[in-house]
Amino acid sequence: MWNQLSVPSSTLYEWDPRSTYIHEPPYFKNMSMSPPGPHGVKDAYCLLNFGDSITTDHISPAGSIHKDSPAAKYLMERGVDRRNFNSYGSRRGNDEVMARGTFANIRIVNKLLKGEVGPKTIHIPSGEKLSVFDAAMRYKSEGYDTIILAGAEYGSGSSRDWAAKGPMLLGVKAVIAKSFERIHRSNLVGMGIVPLCFKPGEDAETLGLTGHERYTIDLPSNVSEIRPGQDITVMTDNGKSFACTIRFDTEVELAYFDHETSIQNSISHIYREIKGREAMYHGYLELLTVGIKHTTNFRNK
């Protein structure tokens, strides 16, 4: 039965642009085999301002797709009837759906909305209240970086890959928190998001940060100048500056950041290995060719 199925005969998978379940992810688009180096964060807006204990369930897309959500709008625009929306889990192979479901938890509390509960935020330049996805895309289209402010235990709960993939797709460049859950912090690094910890005894409130400021994170331009756990200066457009601890905890994590993400780092590593083996095999072939020539000349004598 399986052998009778009609499938494309090609070396690479042929993405179907009509599919709403499987979509070509953007992780390798415009990728260079040479490390691009650390990306700075300049004049970033705060996308979300959280308190303590934001879990991976608050962050990652989960459960049914709400009829008024950005993900629902995306599906309806592609002819999907509401009764066929299915769940985020069933559509985790489509980054467009999953990005729209990031921070879509109805119980999320964003301080930019003064205690209002729900998956909304404020687009700071215009003052408009938008879905988190729509605000993130507007910042992207305007060429602005974004960051997230958070309290203690950011990313606690079960380890979920989309709790890091989703914010990366929304354009989040850094998360500044009192503390991180261990695995989620590592996942953020793997997706090129800079995790920063306030110094002991400090947080957004004690520093007088409202989330309406713009943030510049003073990162060295070369990854070799960054040490795991070093202090980094964060500056705001209203003249405030404060120190944070950069939570790259190992040299491997610095290598990930140098390549933007762990995925790109892995591909670059594989590429270098293949090129190295090609050079090695080419060298062996040259030695073999020279050896054959010498043997032939010796015999002819």
N, C-alpha and C positions, 0 to 999 in steps of 0.2 A: 504493500500500500504506500509506504513512504517513498519508494523508488518511483512511483507514478506521479508524484507531485511535481508541478512545473516550477523550477527555480532558476534565477539568473545564473549564468555561467561566467563568473568573474572572480578575480583574485581578491578584490576588496568588496566589502558589503555595500550593496546599493541601497542607500537610505530612501525611504518612501516619504516624500514631502506631505502626503495625505494622511499619514499615520498620526494619531493623537496619543499613541501608547509608546512608540519608540521614535526618538528624534536624535539627530546627530548632535552630540554635545559640543560645546565651544572650547573645551579645555586645551585643544591643540591648535586652534586657529592662530595664525601669525606667529607660530612658535619658532624660535631660533635655537639652533644646536649650541650656540654660545650663551653662557649665562648672561641675562640682561642686567644683573646686579640689583641691589636693593632699590625699591621704589620709595621715594619720599612721600610724605603726606603733608600737603600744603593747603592752608585755608579751607580745611574740610568742614562740612556742616555735620551736625549731630543728627543722625537719622532717627535714633531712639535713645531715650534716657530711662534706664531701669533702676529699680531698687535691688534688694537681695533676692537670691534663690530663683533666678530665671533658669528654668530647666531646658533640657533638649526638647522636651515635649512642647514647651512654649515656642521654641525656635523652628523646629523642623515641621514640614507638612505631614499631617496625619489625619486619619478619619475621613469622613465624607466631605465632598466638595460643596460648600454652601452656594445656594443659587445666586446670591448677589456678590460673590467673590470675584476677584480678577481671574482666577482659574476658570470659573464658570463662564465668564465672558469670553475667554480665549476659546473654550470648547464650543460654545454656541456659535461663535463666528466661523467655526469650521464644520458646522452642520451637525453637531452632536446634540441629540435631544437630552433634556434635563434628566429623564429617567435612566439615561445611559452614562451619566457622569462617572459613576463608579467612585472609587476612593483614591486618595493620593497614593496610597501604597500600591495600588494596581497600575498607576501611571508614573511610577518612579523612574521609568526609562525615558521619560520626556522631561527634559530640563526646563522647557517653557512652562509646563504645568507646575513643576516643583518649585521653581523660582517664585511663581505667583502665590504659592502656598506657604512660603517662608514668612514667619512672624504673622501668620493668619489665624492664630489661636484666639478664640473669642474671649478668653480669660486673661489676656495679656494686659498689663497696666503700664502705660507709657507716661512718664512724668511731664512730657511736653504737652500732654492733654489734661494736666492738672487733676489726675486721679480717675479720669474716665476709663472705663474698661472696654476693651475691644481692639481689633487689629487695624488701628488707624494711627496716623502721626501728623505732624505739622510740617509742611514745606516752608522752611524758615523765610526764604526771600519773599514769598508771596503772602504768607500767613494762612494759606489754604489748608484745610483738613482733608487729607487724602488717605487712601489705602497705603500701607507700607510699600507695596510693590510700585504703585503709581508714583509715589514720592521719590522712591529710589531711582526709577527710570527718568523722572524729570531732572533730578540732580545729574544723572549720567549724561543726558542730552545737553545739559548746560555746561558740562565739562567740570563738574565739581566732585571731589572726593567726599566720602562720608565716613564717619566713625560712630561707634556706639559707646555710651557711658553705662556703667553697670555697678552694682554693689558687690556683695560677697557671694561666693559659690556660683558664679556665672557658668552655665553649661552643666549643672549637676543633673543626676539621673542617668538613664541608660545612654550608652554610647550610640550616637546616631550620625552616620556620615553626612546626611543632608543638613544637619545642624551647623555644619561648616561649609558645605557646598553651596547651600542656599544664600547665606550672607555674601559669599564671594561673588555669586552671580548678580546679586543686588548692587555690587560695587563697594561694599564695605571694606575699608583698608586697614582698620585697626579697631580693637575693643579695649577700652580702658576700664578696668574693674578693680574692686578691692581684692578679689581672689578668684581663681578659676578651678573648676573640676579638672583633675589631672589629664584624663584622656581627651576631653573636649579641647583643652588648651593645645594639646599636641595636634589634634585635628585641624584647629584653626591655622597653626603654623603650616601644616601640610597643604592648605589651600591658599597660602600667601597672605593671610590676615595677621597683622602684628598684634600679639597679646601684650598689654602693658598693665602693670599693677601699681596702684597708688602706693605711696610710702605708708608704713605703719602709722595708724592714727589719723590718716587722711582719707577723704573720699570726695565725691563731687560736691556734697553739701558743705563740708567743712571748708572746702576751697572756694565756695561761693559760685560754683558752676551751675548754670541753669539749663544748659544744652542749646541755648540760643547763640552761643559764641561760635566763632570759627577757630579751628584747631590746626596748628602746624606742629608736626612731630619731627624733631631735629635728628634725623638718622644719618650716620656716616654714608658717604657715597660708595664706599667699597666694603664688601662683606668682611674682608680681612680685618677691618677696623672695629668690628662689632664683637664683643665678648659675651658669652652666656651670662645673663644676670646683671649686666651693667646698667647704670643709670642713664636715662635719656631725658632730655628737656622737652616739655610740651608747652607751647605758647599759644595764647588766644589773641583775638583781634582787639580785645579791650585792654590789653597791656598786662594781663596776668601771665605768669609762667610758674610751672611746678615740675618737680622731678618725678619720674616713674621708673620702675624697674622693668626692663625689657625681658619678657619671659621666653626667650630662646634658651633652652636649658642644655642643649648639646651641640656639638659641632655638626652633627648630621642635620639637625634642624636649621642651622645656619646655611648649610648646603641647599636645603629645600628652598629657603627664602631667596638665595642667590639665583635660583632658577624660576622663581615666582611660586611654584607649587611642587609638591612631592611627585605628582604625576609627571610633570615635565622633567624633573630631575631624574626620574627613573628612565624615561625615554632617552634623555641625553646620555645617561650611563650606558644603556644598551647600545646606542649608536656608536659611542666611543669604543666599546668592546668589539663591535663588529668591524669598525674601521681598523682597530688594532690588530685583529685577527687577519683581516685582509692584507695588511702590511706584512704581518708575520709570514702568511702563506706565500705572498709575493716574493719575500726574501728567500724562503725555502725553495721556491720554484727557480729563482735565479741561481742559487747555489747548485741545485740539481742540474740545471742546464749547463753551467760551467763545468761541473763534474763529468757530465756526459761528453762534452767537447774534449776535455783533457783525456778521457779514457779512449775516445775514438782516435785522437791524434797519436796516443801512445801505441795503440794497436796498429795503426797505419805505418808506424815506423818499423 
